[in-house]
Amino acid sequence: MNPGLALLKSLMPPPPLRPVVAPPWSVIQQAMHLALPADYREFIDCYGDGEINHRLSVFFPARQRGPRPTLTVLLDNTRSLRKSGFFDDLDAACPNPDAERLTSDNLLLWGQTFNGCLLFWATDGEDPDTWPIRVHFQDNDSRDHWVEFDGGMVDFLVSLGNGGSSQANRLIGDPRGTMRWSRLRDWKYDYGRPPAAVFDDRVRLDSDRSVEGRRASHGSVIPLRKYGQHGGDQAHWWRTGQARPLIELEETGTSIRLSGGSQPPGIAYSLYGTADLSADGELETIGVQLLCDGYAIDTALVDTGRPRQAEFTAEVCVPAEGPGSSIQLRVVARGRDDMVIVNRVHLQAKGTLGD
């Protein structure tokens, strides 16, 4: 085993599903006319097809869909970039758009983030185990920005998790010492998507005005509505082919129930949200608290002078086959007048099989 993979497994344990069914590497590499780095092959054999922290996807090299499998996924993804014109204005070290297949001094795409960062191998030299990593960012001013890493894919992922890379926040979010892998499928099994849901609280005062908001006092629980959900109990999905949701909004709308699923040890949920707040009266402090089973696990405060956005985040681990956990949002308001205007709330919950 690659020493880097052993370190990565300590930073990001594989999920407690059945062992990965590995793809047919010899057939894939023959179809691509290209050998692939050993650390990438070991990574796929260990982790399967999925994503890190619901942000960074590592591409699986083949798909079994339709009458015949597709064995050239990595090449196909790179060629799709060429057709889109992505490579047209990049430096000379980027792939030749007219090449029939990737050769020396070309790029091969192996991953992508939810916010559009692209991760490549620079296929310089005949030995794929020496290919360095290039990461493409598009800055806020739409300029292209490249970061080079003189090492393999697994060592690069380790650098994201152990604090060795300054780009970790842009690629996988602030890991806070935690990297979580969500397995979606492997060569044989589809595990479904892990549980995720989105909630908000939008109150339109009347149908003719775009003003939104609700007055709330200190300690009030903010009612929510669910408008997006996918995934569920992955272990239940691959055994039965049936979806079983793990995130439910109670009838009153004031509590979200997070369940731990059927596969020990349970589900680790990442919670992230924002609240647009403004003061109605003379207040010293306004904000929101994120509660888990009645206990505050994060508090976000904002200035009272004008509408501001509070950001809150937390991680909640819920054991398998247990009673679950209850999540609520509570208003914080302190001053001569304790009324706050809650203009809009957004909350997303994403789960990963725990470690």
N, C-alpha and C positions, 0 to 999 in steps of 0.2 A: 504493500500500500504506500502511496505517495505520503511522505511525512506531513506535507501540508494538508492532505485530506484528513489525517488523524486529528490535527489541530482544529480544522474546520468543524469536524464532528463534535469536538468539545465545545466550540462556540455556538454551533447550530445543530443540535441532535436531530437525526432523521425522525420523522413522525412515527408513532407506534402503530403503523399499519403493517401488513404482511410485507416480506422482502420484495424489493423491486424486481420485476421481470425485465431483464436487460434486452435491449434491441440487438438485432443481428449485425454486429459491427463489421465483420468481414464483407458482408453483402453490401452494407451501406457505403463503406469506403471504396469498394469496387465500383458501385454505381456513381459515386462522386468523382472517381479518378483522383482521389486525394486522401491521404492519411490524416487522421485527426489526433490532436494531442492526447497523450495517455492520461493526464490528470483530468481532462474533460470526460473521457470515457469512464474513468473511475467514479467521477462525480455523478454522472447519469446512472451508473449501475447501483450507486448507493442511494441517491435521492429521487430519481425518476424525473418526471416532468412537473414543473411547478414554479413557485415564486417565493422570493425572500421578503418578509414583512409586508406582503401584499403590494409590493412596489417594483421589485426587480425580477423579471422573468428570465430564466435560463432556458434557451430553446432546446427541445427534444429533437434528435436528429432525423426522426422518421415518423410517419403516421400510418395507422392501419384504418383507412376509411375507403369505402367503395370496394370494388372487386379486386383491386390490386393496391398494395401499400405504396406510399410515396417515400422514397429512400433518399431524397436529395433536398430535404427541408432547409438546411442551412444555406445551400447554394440558391435555392428558390427565393428565400427571404432576401438574400443579398442582391439577386438579379431584379427583384421587385423594387429595391431602392434605386438601382440604376435606371429602370424605366421611369421612375418618378422624377428623375433629374437630380437626385440628391448629390451625386458625385460630380456634377458638371463644373462647379466652381471651387472644388477643393484642390489642395496642393498636389504636386506630382506624385507624392507617395501613395495616393489613393488609387483604387483599382482602375485599370483601363476599361472604360465603358464598352469597348468593342471586343473584349476578350471572350472567347468561347467558354473557358473555364478559368478559375483563379490560379494564378501562378505567382512567381516571385514579385514582391513589391505591390501586392494586392491586399485588400482587406476582406475578411470573412466575418459576417455578423453572427454572434452567438448569444446575444442578450439585448434586452430593451427594458426601460423603466416606464412606469405609468405616465411620467411627465415628458417623455420623448427623448431621453438620453439613450444613445446607441453604443453598444459594446462590441468591439471587433478584436479579432486576431490580425496582426500584421504578418502575413504569410511570407516572411523573408527567410529564405533558406529551405533546404530540403527536409530538415528535421523539424517536424511540427512541435516537438517538445521545447524548442527554443523560440517559438513565436512569441513576441511581446504583445501586450494588451494596449489597445488604443480606445479611449472613450471620447465620444463626441457629445458635446453640450451645445445647446443654442442659448446664448445669453439673452437677457431681457431686451436688449436692443437688436435682437435677431442676428447677431454676429455669431459665426461659427467659432467654437473654442474646443481645442483638443487637449487631452491629458494623456500622457504616455506612462505605462507601467512596465518596467523591464523585468518581467517575470510571467509565470503562467497564470491561467484563469483561477485555479484554486488558491494560489498565493495571493492573487488580487482580492478574492472574496475574503480571505483571512484578514487582509489589511483593512477591509471595511468594518470588520467586527472587533478587531483588537485595538482600534484607535490609530493604526498606522497610516491611514489615508485621510487627507483633509477633505476628500470628496464624499465621505460616507453619508453626510446629511442629505446631499442632493440625490444620492442613488438609492439609499434604503431608509432614509429618515434617521433621526437620532436614535441609535440602537440602545443607548443607556446600558450597554453591556449585554444586550439581548439581540440575537438574530433568530428568527423563526421561519421555518420552511413549511410551506403548504404544498403538499403533493396533490396534483390534479389527476395524473394518470401515469401509466408506464406502457410497456410494449403490449401488454395483454389487458389490463384492467383500467376502467374509468372510475375514479373515486368520487365524482361529483365535485362541486366547488365547496370550499369551507363556508361556514355561516357568515352572512353579512347583511346588514340592514341600515337604512337611512331614515331619520326622523326629522321633523321640523314643527314649528309652531308659528303659523302665519295667520294673523287675524285682520281681515279687511273690514274697516269700520262700516262702509256701505258700498254698494255696487258701483256708485258713480265716482268714487274717489280712490286714489291709489295709496292713501294713508294707511299704514299698518301699525298695529301696536295693541298692547293690553296693559292696563295698570295692574301692578302687583305690589303687595306689601312684603316687608322683611319676613323671611321664612316660608313664603308661599311656594308650593310645588308647581312647576310649570307644566301644564298639560301638553302632550305631544301627539302628533299623528305620524303614522308610518306610511311612506310613499314609495319605498323601494326595498326589495328583499330578494336575495338569491342564496343558493347553497343550503347546507344543513348538516346532518349527521353523516359524515363521509363513510364511516365504517358500516352504517346501516345501508347506505347507498350501494356499496360494492357487493354486499351480501344479498340484497333483495331487489335492487334496481328502483326502489321507491324513495322519494324525498321525504325527509322528516325535519321540519324546521326546528331550530334551537333558539331563535330570538322571537319573543312574542310581546306585543303591547297589550297590557291589561285593559279591560273594558272602559275604565274611567279615563284612560290615556295618561295617567300620572306616574305609572311604573312600567319599566321594561323588564321582562323576565329573561335572564340569560341561563341557558341549560348547558350541562357539561357533556352531553352526548353519551354514547354507549361504549366508547373505547377508552379504557384507562390510559393515562391518568385523568384525562378530561380536556377541556378547551381553554386556551389562553385568549382572552378578548382584548383587543386594542380599541380604546374609546377615544374619539377626537370630536371636538365640537366648537362652535362659535356662537356667541350671543350678541346681538346689536342692542345696546341699552342706552337709555337716556334718563336723566333725573327729572322728576316732576315735583319741584319744591327745593328746599334747602337741605341738601344731603352731603355728608362728608365722604361716604363710601357707597359705591354700588358695584354689583357683580353677581356672579352665579357660583354655586357649589355643586359639584358632581358627587352624588351620594351612592354608596353601595351598601345595601342592607342597613340603611339608616346612618352610616358613618361617612363623613366627608373624606373623599380620597383626592380631591383637587378643588382649589378655590381660585377663581379668576376675577380680579378686581380691575376697574377702569376709572378714568377721570370722570368727574361729574359735570364738567363744564359744557360738554356737547356730546352728541351720540358717539359712542365708541364701541369697538368690537372686542369682546373678551374671548380668549382662546383657552380651552381646557383640554386636558389629556390625561389618560390613566390606563393602566393595564389591570385586568381582573382575571384571575385563574379560577375556573369553576370545575370541581371534581366531577368525574363521570358518574352517571346514575344517581346523583344527589338531588337535593331540593332546588338547586339553582340559586341565583343571586338576583336581587331586585335593584334596579338602577333608577335614580330620580335626579331631576335638576331642581335646585332650590334658589330662590332669590335672596341676595344679600343687599341690605339697605340700612344705613345707619345715619342719623342726623335728626334735625328738628321735624322733618316730614319724611315718613318712611315709604313713600310711594315711588315706584320705579316704572318706567315705560319699557316694556319688553317689545322691541320692534320686530325682531326675528331671531329664531333659534334654529341651529342646524346641529345634528348629532349623528355620527356614524359609528357603528360597532362592527368590527371585523374579527372573526375567530380563527384560530389555528390550533390543530391538535397539540396538546401540551407536552412538555418534556419533564 
